[in-house]
Amino acid sequence: MTDDHTAYEVLARERRGSEDYRQGYAEARPAFLIGQAVRERRLALGLSQVELAARADMTQPALSRLEAGGVVPTIPLLERISIALDADLIIEIAPHAARNPKQDHARQSPHSILPN
């Protein structure tokens, strides 16, 4: 069994270093972060997935997939979830933090889109 495990670790390490892996990770990250934020707020309020799903007019399995980062939710769904969590939905477009300010001619304060 050790040989099988070692072979897997070598294969996994090689894949993690690939451009395809990095691209897939970058694409999946926003969905993961959204799901994590929803889960943390839900737990802070002491709500179950069933309770939050009912408040947000969605199914518990759909909420579970969202919290796991398996789906990218629409803005209308995020608005419903935010209301159900008694939270503000803030969508921000900001310059990359690692970018050189001299290269970013449009460097201004981040723009937020807030629901009314």
C-alpha positions in Angstrom: 0.0 0.0 0.0 2.9 2.4 0.7 4.0 2.2 -2.9 0.5 3.0 -4.2 0.3 6.0 -1.8 3.7 7.2 -2.8 2.9 6.9 -6.5 -0.3 9.0 -5.8 1.7 11.7 -4.0 4.2 11.9 -6.9 1.4 12.2 -9.4 -0.5 14.7 -7.4 2.6 16.9 -6.9 3.2 16.9 -10.6 -0.4 17.8 -11.4 -0.4 20.6 -8.8 2.6 22.2 -10.6 0.9 22.2 -14.0 -0.6 25.2 -15.7 -4.0 23.4 -16.1 -4.1 22.9 -12.3 -3.3 26.5 -11.6 -5.9 27.7 -14.1 -8.6 25.3 -12.7 -7.8 26.4 -9.1 -8.0 30.1 -10.1 -11.4 29.5 -11.8 -12.8 27.5 -8.8 -11.5 29.9 -6.1 -14.3 32.6 -6.3 -17.1 29.9 -6.0 -15.2 28.5 -3.0 -14.8 31.9 -1.3 -18.5 32.7 -1.8 -19.6 29.3 -0.4 -17.2 29.8 2.6 -18.6 33.2 3.4 -22.2 32.0 3.2 -21.4 29.0 5.4 -19.6 31.1 8.0 -22.4 33.6 8.3 -25.0 30.8 8.5 -23.1 29.2 11.3 -22.6 32.5 13.1 -26.4 32.9 13.1 -26.9 29.3 14.3 -28.9 28.4 11.2 -29.1 24.9 9.6 -28.8 24.5 5.9 -32.5 23.6 5.8 -33.4 26.8 7.7 -31.3 29.1 5.5 -32.5 27.3 2.3 -36.1 27.9 3.2 -35.4 31.6 4.1 -33.7 32.0 0.7 -36.3 30.1 -1.3 -34.0 27.4 -2.5 -33.4 23.7 -1.7 -31.0 22.4 0.9 -29.1 20.4 -1.7 -28.6 23.5 -3.8 -27.4 25.4 -0.7 -25.0 22.6 0.2 -23.5 22.7 -3.3 -23.1 26.4 -3.1 -21.4 26.2 0.3 -19.0 23.6 -1.0 -18.0 25.8 -3.8 -19.5 23.5 -6.4 -21.5 26.2 -8.2 -21.2 29.9 -9.1 -24.4 31.6 -7.9 -26.2 34.3 -9.8 -26.4 37.8 -8.3 -30.2 37.4 -7.7 -29.6 34.3 -5.7 -26.8 36.0 -3.7 -29.2 38.8 -3.0 -31.8 36.3 -1.6 -29.2 34.6 0.5 -27.9 37.9 1.8 -31.4 39.0 2.9 -31.9 35.6 4.5 -28.6 36.0 6.4 -29.4 39.6 7.4 -26.2 40.7 5.6 -25.1 43.2 3.0 -24.1 41.9 -0.4 -21.0 43.7 -1.6 -19.6 43.1 -5.0 -16.3 44.8 -5.6 -14.1 45.4 -8.6 -10.7 46.5 -7.6 -7.2 46.6 -9.1 -5.0 43.6 -8.5 -3.1 44.0 -5.3 0.2 42.7 -6.7 0.1 45.0 -9.7 2.7 47.8 -9.9 0.9 51.1 -9.3 2.9 52.7 -12.2 1.5 50.1 -14.6 -2.1 50.7 -13.5 -3.1 54.0 -15.0 -6.7 53.7 -13.8 -5.7 53.2 -10.1 -8.6 54.5 -8.1 -10.5 53.4 -5.1 -12.4 50.1 -5.5 -16.0 50.3 -6.9 -18.7 48.5 -4.9 -22.1 47.6 -6.1 -24.5 47.6 -3.2 -28.2 46.6 -3.3 -30.7 49.3 -2.4 
